[in-house]
Amino acid sequence: MDKKIRLGIIGIGNMGTGHAGNILAGKCPDIELTAVADINPDRISWARENLSKDIAYFDDALEMLDSGLIDACHICVPHYDHPKYAIECMKRGLHVMCEKPAGVYTKQVREMNEEAKKHPEVVFGMMFNQRTNHVYRKMRELVHSGKYGRIRRAIWIITDWYRPQCYYDSGDWRATWSGEGGGVLLNQCPHQLDLWQWIVGMPKTVQSHMRFGQWHDIEVEDDVTTYMEYENGASGVFITTTGDAHGTNRFEIQMDKARLIVENNELKVLEFEVSEPEFTKTNTQPFATMPAHEIEIETDGKNEQHVGVLNAWADAILRGGKMIAGGEEGINGLMLSNAMHLSTFLNKKVELPIDEDLYYEELMKRVKTSRRKEAVKAVFADTRDSYAGNK
């Protein structure tokens, strides 16, 4: 195929607007924006005035999908509707790019992934743009190279996305069980949870402690501390909040023969002269320090973010190239966040994969009592929700 991909965007809120701007600015040369859908008339009016008069505008997403004007669709709607619209695209043979997270609960995402298997002609991608960051790509390369042995411990403190109360007050769907399906884990953390499983892998058990509305007047979690255990004996700790005014972003992985740290967008590696298992067996000094030295790490310096994901997706559609993240991979990070929620709901350690029916039941208990009363009916009836909200 030499022609450009005709793209439609569902939801012209914050994310949809950003992607539209990148495409119209020529940053995605294989993609042409031909249609936009949003049920919020104010957003459609804004788009007509600020995007392009050559774009077709729809107040119904399904009408856009049936219009014949698009070859592919980017889904930029609130979380609950991601799988629904992805499935509708697949059934029509339209290529799909889905914003994070893949959904709210793994049961619905599994249905989406099963539908994708029925349509091998559809190129299905997830907008995991943090995978384009050179420091995380290099970290993964080193961890998976085998050079440093096994992972022993991983710790990520990601508390540097402070949100004041007015952020949550800016939309009635924000920070509600019926509107978002969760708090900091579902809104801010999907990229970090994806990177965690991409680099460290999936744990066998999760025990989480969450506080709901601890620092804000919201009903969902805004403070999380989670402990994970792995089959090989490794452990992991994931800490996040939107309540720290000056937070931290530090990802540390301790291995048999090295310590890797990503902080301030820089990867530092302390390399041990011998592996710890060998050192502890042969060393004869009770208070000895492991001989080690910091090594210089070279990366390609690239961090193409959203544009990089879209361009790789387009290359996969047109030329069979490799995507940044396949759509089916979205379930992994969501499995982690669902496990963290379920552990807190039940106040106990849970095993992975989780009981998806049990998680859904527990989530729906909270949806029924959600502050966003007008959205509860929509969640249960699977009707359209407003998809103009900012992420």
N, C-alpha and C positions, 0 to 999 in steps of 0.2 A: 504494500500500500504506500502510495506517495502522497495521497491526499491528507489534509489535516483532519484530526478527530473533532467532530462537532460535539461540544460539551454542553450539557445542561446542569444547572446548579439548583438543588432544592434547598431553600433557606438562604435568604440574603441578609442575614444578621452579621455579626462581627466576623466570623470565620468565612462565611460565604462571600462577604464583601472583600475581604483580604485576598481570597483566591481569585475572584473576578478581576481585581485590580492588577494582580500579577500577570494574568493572562492577557488582559487588554494592553498592558505595558510591553508585551512582546517577550516576556521572560520564559514563556512556554511555547516555543516555536512550532511544535507539533499539534497544538491545541487551539481551536477557535471556539470562543464562547458564543453560542447561538441561541440559548434559551435560559430563562430564570423562572423559578416558581416560588411563590410565597403567599400564604393565606392572609398575611397582614397587608391591607391596602396601603398603609403608610410606607412600608418598605418597598412595595412595587412602585409607588409614586417616586420615592427617592431614587430607585434604580433607573427608572425612565429618564430622570433628569440628570443623573450623574454617571451612568455607564455608557450605553451606546444605543442609538435609535435603530441599529441593525439587529438588535437582540429581540427575540420574541418573549413576551412576558405573560405568565399564567398565574391565576389565583388558585389553581388546583394542580397538584404535582402529577397526578395520574394522567391528566389531559396533556401535560408536557411530555410524559413518557410515551404517550400514544400519538404524538403529533407528527412523527417522522422527521423531526428537525434535529434530532440528536443521535449520536452513536454511543455516547457514554454519559454517565451521570455522577456528579459529586454530591454526596449526601451531607448536608450541613445543618441538621435539625437537632432538637433536643434528644437526649439519650434514648428514651424509650422507643422512639420511632426509627432508629438506625436500622435494625434488622428488617422491619416491615418494608421500608422503601428499597432496601437492598434486594430483598426477595422479589419485589415487583419489577425491579430492573432486570434481574436475572431471567424471570419468566418471559421477558420481552427481548432477550438476547442483547441487552445493553450492558456495556462494561461498567463496572462500579468502583468508585473510590469512596470509602466510608471514613468519616471523621471519628476520632476517638471519643469515648470508648466504643467498642464494638456493639455494646448494648448495656442494659442495666443488670441482667442476670443471665448466667451461662445457658440456661435452658432455651431462651429465645435465640441466643447466638448459635447454639448447636443446630437449631432448626435452619438458621441462615446458612451455616456451613454445609449442611446436608443438601440444601437447595443448590448451592454452588456446585456440588459434585454432579448434579444433573445437567449442568450447562458448562461443559469444558471449554466451549468457545468463548465464554465470558471471562475477561481478565478482571479479577477481583482483588483490590488492594486496600490496605489500611493506611491512614495518614499518621504513621508513626515517624514524624519528621526528626525526632531526636536521634534516630538511628543514623542520620546523615552526619552527625557531629563527629569530627575526626578523633576527639579524645575518647569517646565511648567506643567507636569502631576499633581504635587501637587497643583499648583495654580488653575488649572481647577477643581480639586476635591473640593477645598475649595469654589470656586465661585459657583459651581453647588450644593453644599451640602444644601443650604438654611439657613445655620447657620448665615450668615452675611447679610441676606436680599437681597435687590435688588442692582444691579450695578447702580451707579450714574454717574460715569465718568471713562473713560479709556484713557490713554495717552501712546503712545509708541514713543520714540525718538530712532531711529535705524540709526545712522550715522557713525558707526565704521567700515565700509568697504570702506575705501578710495581706489580709483583707479587712478593711474597716466595716462597720455595720451598714453604711450606705451602699456598699457593694451588694450585700444581700437584699437590701430594700429596693434595689433597682429593678427587680422583676419578681412577680409573684410565684414563678416556677422555681426560682433559685432556692437551693438548700432545703428542699422539701422532698419527702419520700415519694409523693405522687408526681412531682415535676422533674426531679433529677434522679431520684432513686438512691441518693446518698449525698455525701458532702465532699470533703477534701479528697477522698479516695476516687470518687467518680468524676469530679470536675478538674482538680489540679493534678492528680497523681497518675493518670493512665499512662503517660509517657515513661515515668520513672518505674512503674510496675512492669511495663513492657521491657524496658532496658534491664531490669533486675532479672526477669526470666530469660531474656536473650543472652545475658552474660553469665549469670550465676546458675540458672536453671530453676526448675520447679521443685519446691520442697515436698517432703512427705507429710509433715504436720505443720499446723499453724495455731498459735495461741495469741489472741489479740486483746488489747485493752483500749477501748475507745471512750471518749467523753462526748456526749451529744449536747451541742449548744453550750459548751463550757465557756467560750470566750465571746460568743455572739448570741443574739436573740434568734436562734434557728433551731430546727428540730432534728437535724442530722449531725454527723460527726464533724468536729473541727479540731480534734486532738486525738492522735493515734500512736500507740506503741505496740509493735508486733514482734513476736519471737518465732522463728522458723527452725525446723530441724530437717536435715537431709539424709538420704540413704547412706552416704559415705561417712556420716558422723559430723559433718559440717553443721554450723549453726548460722543463723542470719537474724539481724535486727533491723527493722524498718520503722523510722520515727518521722512523723509529719504533723503539721498543724498550719492553720491560717491565722493563728493568734499571736505569733511572735513578731514583735515590731521590727526587730533586726535579727533575722534568722540565719541559718547555716545551710549550706549545700555541700556535703562532704560524703563521698562514696568510697569506702575503704574495703579492700579484699585482701585478706591474709592467706597466703598459700604456703606450701611446704618450703619453697625456695625463694620467695619474694613477697613484698608488701606493695600493693598498688593503691594509689590514692588519686581520685579525681576531685579537685577543688579549685574554685576560681577559674574554671575552664582550662585547667592544666592537669596533665597526667604526670605523676611522679612515681618512679619505681625504685624501690630499695631492693637490690638483688643480694641474696645470701651467697657466700662463697661455697657453702655446702648445704644440702637440704637439712631441715630441722630433724627429721627422723634419723638421719645419719649422724648429725651432730650430737644429739642427745644420747646415742648409743656409744659413741667413741670419746666424747669429751670427759676429762677427769677432773675438771675444776668446778666445784659446786656453784660458784657465783660467776661463771664465765658468761661473756656476752657473745652472741652470735656474730662472727665476722661478716660484715656486709658493707656494701657501698652503693651509693645512688648512681644510676646510669642515665645517660642522656637518651631521651626518647624522641625519635623522629616520626612525624606524621605527615600526611599530605596537606594538612592545614585546611581542608575543605569542610564547610559546614553549610550545605545548600538548603537545608530546612524544607519548608513546604514546596518550594519550587523544584527542589531536587527530587522529592517524592513524586510530584506530578510528571516531571520529565521522564523519570524512570518508568512510570506507569504507561505513559504514552509510547515510549520505546518498546515496552512489552507488547502493547496492542499492535503497533505498526510493524515491528521488526523482530518480535520474539525475544526482546531483551529481558534482563533480570530486574525485577522490582525491588524496592527497598524493603517492603513488607507485604507478604501475601495476606489477603483478607482473612483467611482461615486462622492466621496466627493471633488474631484479636482476642480469641477466647482465653488465651493463657494468662495475660495480665488481669483480665476480668475474673478469671478463676481465683487469682490471688486476692483481689479485693472482696469478692463474694465470700471467700473463706475467712477473711478478717472480720467481715460483718457477722457471719454466722457464728464464729467463735465468741464474739461479744454478745450476740443475741442469746446464745445458749450458755454463756459463761463457762466455757470449757475448751480444751484443745480439740481441733477437728482434723480429720485426715483428708488428703487430696487424692483423687478428685472428690469434691464434696457431694453430698446428697442434694442434687439440684432441685428435686421436688420439695424437700424440706426448706431449702433456702427460699424458694419462691413463696411458700406458705408464710414463712416468717416475714418476708418483705411485704406481702400483701396485708398482713396484720397492721403494719405501720402505714401503708398507703391508705387504708380505710379510715385511719384517725388523723391523716395528714391535715395540716393547716390549709393547704390549698384545696379546699373542699370542691371547688368547681372542676378540678382536674381529675378527681377520683373516678367519676363516672366515665370519663374519657379513657382512663387507664384500663378499666375493666371491660369496657365495650370495644376497645381497640379502635376508637374513632380518631380522627385527626386532631393532633394537638397543635398549638401555635408553634411555628418553626422559624420565628424571626428573633429568637432570644440570643443574646451575646453569651459566649462561653467565658 
